[in-house]
Amino acid sequence: MAEYRCDHVHLRSADVEGAAAFYVDALGARMDFRRDVDGVPRIGINLGGLTVFIDQVPDGTPSTPPPPFIGIEHLCLAVAGLEEAARDLKARGVNFTVEPRQMRPGLRYAFIEGPDKVRIELVDRTPA
C-alpha cells in the first residue's frame, strides 16, 4: 500500500484577506504566500504545522450549514494551557461557541468560531 501524508487543508472564504488575518493574528499562523490561481486569490498559511490554503469564493456562495452535517466538521488545534489561551483569544474578540471544559481527567477542550463559520476545537491534553 502507498504511504500517505497530509499535504494541506483547503478552505473557501468570502473574505480571503480577513480569514488569513484571523488565523495569523488570533492563532499565530505564519503567512506563507499570496497568489492568484486561475484568477482567484489564494493565501497559504502554516497553522501549527498544517498547510492551509484559503481561496476567495464568489459572492452568493452558500455557507456551511450548522452542525451536525456530513463532511469535515471541524479543525482541532492542541494547546498547552487552555485557560490562558482562552483569556488571550477572548481579549482578541474571538467567539467561543463552547467554553473551556473538562471532558475527562487530562483532557480539556473548547470550540471557537473562525471566519466563514469554521469550527475550531482547542484541546489541552495534560497527563492526569
N, C-alpha and C positions, 0 to 999 in steps of 0.2 A: 504494500500500500504506500502511496505517496505520503510525504511528510508535509503537513500544512502549518502555517504560522499566520498570525494576524498581520495584515498589512495596513488597513485603515478602516475607519468608520466614516460613512458619508452622510452628512446632514444637509437638508434643504432648508433655506431660510427666506423669510420675507424681507429681512434686513441683514445681509451678509456682514456688513461692517459692524453693526450693533451686536450681532451674535458673537462674532470673533472677539470684540472688545469685552463682552461679558466673561467669556472663558479665560481671557488673558487677565483682566482686572480682578475678577472675583475668585478665580480658581487657580491663578498662577500659570496658565498655559503659556507656551512660548510660540510666538508668531514665526512660522517657517517661510511662507511665501504668499504672494498675491499674484494672480494671473487670470487671464480670460481663457476659457475653454469653450470653443465653438460660440464665442460671443457672449458667454455667461461668466460673470465674475465668480471666482473661486478663491477662497482663502484657506491655506493649510496651517494647522496649528498642531503642536505637540502637547497633549493633555496627559500629564503623568506617565509619559512613555507611549501613549496611544496616539497614532496619527489620525487626525480628524480633518476631513475636507468639508468645507461649508460652501455651498453653492446658492446663489441668488435664484429665487423662483419668480415666475411672472405674477403680476397682480391677479387676484382671484383664485389662486391655487388653494384648494381646500386644506385646512389644518388637520392635525391628528385628532381623532375622536377622544373623548375622555376614557380613561382605563376602566375596566379591562378591555383589551382588544387583541386581535391576533397580530403577531409580529413582534419586533423588538420593543419591549415595554419600557425599559429604562437603561441608563448608563450607571455604573457604580464606581465610585472612587473611594479608595482606602485613605484614611486619615488617622494619625495618632493625635489624641486629644480632641474628641468630637465637640465637647462643650466649648472649648476655646475657639475652635473653628466656627462653631455656630454663632458665637458672640461677634466674631470678626465679620462673618457673612451678613449677619443682620445689620451691623453698622454700615455695611456697603449697600444696604437696601435689598438684599436677596430675599425672595419669598420662600418661606418654609411651608411645604404642604403637609409634612409630618414632622413634628418637633422631635428633637433627640429623645430616644427612649431605649430601654434595655430589652433586647429580645430574650437573652439568656445570659448567665454569667460569662463574662469575657467578650460579649458582643453587644455593642450599642450601634444604633443606626438612626438616620433621619433622611428625609427627602426634601429636595429643593426643586424649584421650577426654573429651568433655564429658558433662553429665548425660544420662541415658537412652541412653547409648552413642552419642551423636552424635560422628562422626569430624570432627575439625577439623585441617586442614592449615595449617601455618605456612610461608610462603615468604619467603626473603630474596633479592631479585634485585639483585645488585651487579654493575655492569659489570666484565667480565673484563679 
